Amino acid sequence: MASRAGPRAAGTDGSDFAHREKVASHYQMSVALKSEVRKLNIVHVVIWLLVAAQVAVSQLGLVSHDTVAAPYQWEYPYLLSIVPSLFSFLALPRNNISYLVLGMISGGLFCIAPLIYGGMEMFPVAQQLYRHGKAYRFIFGFSAVSVMYLLMIIAVQVHAWQIYYSKKLLDAWFTSTQEKKKK
C-alpha cells in the first residue's frame, strides 16, 4: 500500500515485516495444484477431441476409410473419459472434495482402463507392423496403430499426472479442513 508520504511509512526502514501475516502453505499449494490440474484437464480435453473427431469422422463416413481408419474398440469407452475432467472442473472453483474424488476414481475407470485395454488390443497389429512392415489401417497416411500408440503414451502420462496432482490437491484441502475443525 502506498502512502502519501512516499512508498514507505515515515520512521521505518522496511525491516519490520516479520510481524505481518503470511498465507498458509496449504493455501499456496492449493492454488499451484489447481493450476496444474486445470492445465492437465485442458490437455485431456484436446486428446479427447482428437479421439472423438476420429470416431465421428469414421462413423459418419465423412472421409474414406483409406484416409481415416475405423476406430479401435477401446476408443468408444475412452469417449467416457470426458466425465472425470468435468468432475475435476466442477471441483476446482469451490474446493469440492466429493467431485475431486469422483474425478479421480472415474479417471482410473474411464481413462486409464480403456488405454490399458487399447494397448492390449493393438499389440498384435503393432507386432505385425514392426516385424513385417505391413500396416492395414491408416490415419492421413500414417500407420493407425503408430498414431494411436503415440496418442496413448501421451494420454497415459496426462491421466497419471491428473490423478497424482488431484491426490496432492485433495491432501492440501484436507489439511485446510482439519485446521478449521481444530479452531
Phi, psi and chi 1 to 4 in degrees:
 res  aa     phi    psi   chi1   chi2   chi3   chi4
   1 MET       -  127.2 -124.6  164.6   74.9      -
   2 ALA   -86.2  146.5      -      -      -      -
   3 SER  -109.4  172.1   65.0      -      -      -
   4 ARG   -72.5  -23.8  -67.3 -177.9 -174.3 -175.6
   5 ALA   -83.1   -6.0      -      -      -      -
   6 GLY   138.7 -165.8      -      -      -      -
   7 PRO   -71.9  -16.0   24.6  -31.8      -      -
   8 ARG  -139.3  147.7  179.3  175.0   11.2 -166.9
   9 ALA   -65.5  147.9      -      -      -      -
  10 ALA   -66.7  141.6      -      -      -      -
  11 GLY    89.8    9.4      -      -      -      -
  12 THR  -130.3  146.3 -178.9      -      -      -
  13 ASP  -103.9    4.3   61.1   -5.3      -      -
  14 GLY    93.9   -0.7      -      -      -      -
  15 SER   -94.5    8.7   62.7      -      -      -
  16 ASP   -98.6   36.1   60.5  -15.7      -      -
  17 PHE   -90.2   -9.9   61.4   89.1      -      -
  18 ALA   -63.1  -28.8      -      -      -      -
  19 HIS   -80.9  -12.8   70.6  -77.9      -      -
  20 ARG   -71.3  151.1  -64.9 -174.7 -173.2  141.1
  21 GLU   -72.4  150.4  -69.1 -174.7   25.6      -
  22 LYS  -122.8  154.0  -65.3 -177.7  177.7  153.3
  23 VAL   -72.5  132.0  177.5      -      -      -
  24 ALA   -61.3  147.4      -      -      -      -
  25 SER   -63.1  -34.8   64.1      -      -      -
  26 HIS   -69.3  -26.3   61.6  -90.0      -      -
  27 TYR   -72.2  -40.3  -69.2  118.8      -      -
  28 GLN   -63.0  -42.2  -68.8  173.9  -21.6      -
  29 MET   -65.4  -38.4 -174.8  176.8  -71.8      -
  30 SER   -61.3  -43.8  176.9      -      -      -
  31 VAL   -63.6  -44.4  170.0      -      -      -
  32 ALA   -65.8  -42.9      -      -      -      -
  33 LEU   -70.3  -35.3  -68.5  170.9      -      -
  34 LYS   -60.3  -40.7  -80.9 -177.3 -179.8 -177.7
  35 SER   -62.0  -44.1  172.7      -      -      -
  36 GLU   -64.8  -43.3  -67.5  -61.1  -40.2      -
  37 VAL   -63.5  -40.5  170.3      -      -      -
  38 ARG   -60.8  -45.4  -90.8 -167.4 -159.5   96.9
  39 LYS   -61.2  -44.2  -70.8  174.6 -166.1  171.9
  40 LEU   -66.8  -35.9  -70.7  166.2      -      -
  41 ASN   -63.1  -39.4  -77.6  -18.1      -      -
  42 ILE   -66.2  -42.3  -69.7  168.7      -      -
  43 VAL   -62.3  -40.8  172.1      -      -      -
  44 HIS   -63.3  -40.8  171.3 -114.5      -      -
  45 VAL   -62.5  -37.6  168.6      -      -      -
  46 VAL   -64.4  -44.6  169.0      -      -      -
  47 ILE   -61.8  -43.5  -68.3  169.8      -      -
  48 TRP   -61.2  -42.0 -176.2   85.4      -      -
  49 LEU   -62.7  -38.0  -74.3  171.6      -      -
  50 LEU   -63.3  -45.9  -70.4  171.4      -      -
  51 VAL   -66.1  -43.9  172.4      -      -      -
  52 ALA   -62.8  -38.4      -      -      -      -
  53 ALA   -65.2  -42.1      -      -      -      -
  54 GLN   -64.1  -42.8 -168.2 -123.1  -14.5      -
  55 VAL   -65.6  -45.6  169.0      -      -      -
  56 ALA   -64.5  -45.6      -      -      -      -
  57 VAL   -62.4  -40.3  165.1      -      -      -
  58 SER   -70.6  -44.3  177.5      -      -      -
  59 GLN   -70.7  -34.8  -69.1  -60.9  -41.6      -
  60 LEU   -84.6   -7.9  -63.0  174.9      -      -
  61 GLY    66.5   35.0      -      -      -      -
  62 LEU   -71.0  -30.1  -60.8  176.3      -      -
  63 VAL  -133.9  166.2  -64.7      -      -      -
  64 SER   -70.5  158.5   71.7      -      -      -
  65 HIS   -69.8  -13.3  -73.2  -69.1      -      -
  66 ASP   -73.3  -30.5  -63.9  -24.3      -      -
  67 THR   -83.6  -49.5  -53.9      -      -      -
  68 VAL  -127.3  118.0  175.7      -      -      -
  69 ALA   -69.0  158.3      -      -      -      -
  70 ALA   -62.5  145.2      -      -      -      -
  71 PRO   -68.3  150.8    2.0   -0.1      -      -
  72 TYR   -75.9  163.2  -70.8   96.6      -      -
  73 GLN   -64.0  -31.5  -70.7  178.9  -12.6      -
  74 TRP   -69.1  -19.3   68.7  -91.7      -      -
  75 GLU   -70.9  -28.0  -66.1  177.5   61.9      -
  76 TYR   -68.4  -50.9  -63.8  106.7      -      -
  77 PRO   -66.8  -25.3   11.2  -18.0      -      -
  78 TYR   -65.7  -24.2 -173.9   77.4      -      -
  79 LEU   -62.4  -22.6  -68.7  176.9      -      -
  80 LEU   -73.9   -6.4  -66.5  173.3      -      -
  81 SER   -70.2   -4.6   71.2      -      -      -
  82 ILE   -72.7  -23.8 -162.8   69.8      -      -
  83 VAL   -59.4  -48.8  172.1      -      -      -
  84 PRO   -59.8  -36.4  -21.4   28.8      -      -
  85 SER   -67.2  -37.6  -72.3      -      -      -
  86 LEU   -64.1  -44.7  -67.3  176.5      -      -
  87 PHE   -59.6  -41.7  -80.1  134.8      -      -
  88 SER   -65.5  -44.4 -177.0      -      -      -
  89 PHE   -62.0  -37.0  -83.3  127.9      -      -
  90 LEU   -71.8  -29.2  -69.6  173.2      -      -
  91 ALA   -75.1  -31.6      -      -      -      -
  92 LEU   -68.1  -44.0  -64.7  179.2      -      -
  93 PRO   -61.9  -37.7  -20.1   28.9      -      -
  94 ARG  -114.8   17.4  -66.3 -172.4  177.1 -117.4
  95 ASN    54.2   46.8  -63.6   -2.4      -      -
  96 ASN   -80.5  106.3 -168.9  -36.8      -      -
  97 ILE   -65.1  -39.3  -68.4  172.2      -      -
  98 SER   -61.0  -46.6  -59.3      -      -      -
  99 TYR   -64.8  -37.3  -79.3  151.8      -      -
 100 LEU   -66.5  -40.9 -169.1   63.8      -      -
 101 VAL   -64.9  -43.4  168.9      -      -      -
 102 LEU   -60.3  -39.7  -78.3  172.1      -      -
 103 GLY   -63.3  -39.3      -      -      -      -
 104 MET   -69.0  -44.8  -70.5  170.4   59.1      -
 105 ILE   -66.1  -47.0  -67.1  169.1      -      -
 106 SER   -69.1  -23.7   59.5      -      -      -
 107 GLY   -62.4  -42.3      -      -      -      -
 108 GLY   -67.4  -39.8      -      -      -      -
 109 LEU   -75.8  -46.5 -177.2   64.2      -      -
 110 PHE   -96.8  -16.1  -62.9  137.4      -      -
 111 CYS  -106.0  -59.9  -61.0      -      -      -
 112 ILE   -71.0  -45.2  -57.9  -66.7      -      -
 113 ALA   -59.7  -47.7      -      -      -      -
 114 PRO   -62.6  -31.6  -23.2   32.3      -      -
 115 LEU   -69.7  -38.4  -68.4  171.6      -      -
 116 ILE   -64.4  -45.8  -68.9  170.5      -      -
 117 TYR   -60.9  -41.9  174.7   74.2      -      -
 118 GLY   -63.1  -38.8      -      -      -      -
 119 GLY   -61.3  -40.0      -      -      -      -
 120 MET   -73.2  -37.7  -67.7 -174.4  -57.7      -
 121 GLU   -64.5  -40.3  176.6 -169.8    4.4      -
 122 MET   -89.8   -7.7  -65.3 -172.0  -44.9      -
 123 PHE   -58.3  -46.5 -175.3   74.3      -      -
 124 PRO   -61.3  -35.9  -21.2   29.9      -      -
 125 VAL   -68.1  -41.4  179.1      -      -      -
 126 ALA   -65.8  -38.6      -      -      -      -
 127 GLN   -62.5  -42.8 -154.3  172.4   22.8      -
 128 GLN   -64.7  -40.7  178.3 -176.1   14.3      -
 129 LEU   -62.6  -45.7  173.7   66.1      -      -
 130 TYR   -82.0  -22.0  -65.8  114.6      -      -
 131 ARG   -84.3  -43.0  -78.4 -170.2 -179.0  165.4
 132 HIS  -111.2  -11.2  -53.8  -67.8      -      -
 133 GLY    73.1   21.8      -      -      -      -
 134 LYS  -111.8  128.0  -66.9 -176.9 -179.0  178.6
 135 ALA  -122.6  141.2      -      -      -      -
 136 TYR  -113.6  -13.4  -61.9  102.1      -      -
 137 ARG  -119.6  139.3  -70.2  176.1  156.1 -175.6
 138 PHE  -134.6  149.4  -64.2   94.9      -      -
 139 ILE  -124.9  106.1  -63.1  176.4      -      -
 140 PHE    51.7   43.5  -64.1  110.9      -      -
 141 GLY    88.1  -10.0      -      -      -      -
 142 PHE   -98.3  151.7  -63.1  101.7      -      -
 143 SER   -59.9  126.7  165.2      -      -      -
 144 ALA   -62.0  -38.5      -      -      -      -
 145 VAL   -66.4  -36.7   72.1      -      -      -
 146 SER   -67.0  -44.5  -60.8      -      -      -
 147 VAL   -63.1  -44.4  171.5      -      -      -
 148 MET   -70.1  -35.5  -63.8  -45.2  -74.9      -
 149 TYR   -66.1  -38.7  -97.5  121.4      -      -
 150 LEU   -62.0  -45.4  178.8   63.3      -      -
 151 LEU   -61.3  -40.5 -179.7  110.8      -      -
 152 MET   -66.6  -38.7  -73.1  173.1   64.6      -
 153 ILE   -62.2  -44.7  -70.8  168.8      -      -
 154 ILE   -66.0  -43.6  -65.4  168.1      -      -
 155 ALA   -64.4  -40.7      -      -      -      -
 156 VAL   -62.0  -41.8  164.1      -      -      -
 157 GLN   -64.9  -44.3  -69.4  178.1   19.6      -
 158 VAL   -61.1  -46.7  167.1      -      -      -
 159 HIS   -68.7  -36.9  -63.0  -52.1      -      -
 160 ALA   -63.6  -43.7      -      -      -      -
 161 TRP   -67.3  -35.8  -76.6  110.1      -      -
 162 GLN   -59.4  -47.8  -85.4  179.7  -45.2      -
 163 ILE   -66.3  -41.3  -67.7  170.4      -      -
 164 TYR   -61.9  -51.6  173.5   75.5      -      -
 165 TYR   -67.6  -33.4  -78.7  128.6      -      -
 166 SER   -64.5  -39.6  -65.8      -      -      -
 167 LYS   -64.9  -42.8  173.7   65.8  173.2  118.8
 168 LYS   -63.4  -39.8  -63.0  -71.2  -94.1 -178.8
 169 LEU   -65.6  -40.7 -174.5   58.0      -      -
 170 LEU   -60.7  -42.4 -163.6   61.5      -      -
 171 ASP   -62.3  -41.2  -68.5  -17.2      -      -
 172 ALA   -64.9  -40.2      -      -      -      -
 173 TRP   -68.5  -38.1  -72.1   -9.3      -      -
 174 PHE   -65.6  -36.1  -89.8  126.8      -      -
 175 THR   -61.5  -44.5  -58.5      -      -      -
 176 SER   -69.0  -36.5   67.9      -      -      -
 177 THR   -72.3  -34.1   55.2      -      -      -
 178 GLN   -67.0  -38.3  -65.5  -57.2  -39.5      -
 179 GLU   -67.4  -35.3  -73.8 -177.8    5.4      -
 180 LYS   -67.3  -37.0  -73.6  178.9 -174.0  175.4
 181 LYS   -69.5  -29.8  -73.7 -178.6 -178.5  178.9
 182 LYS   -69.2  -28.9  -72.9  178.9 -176.9  176.7
 183 LYS   -78.4      -  -68.1 -179.1 -178.2  179.7
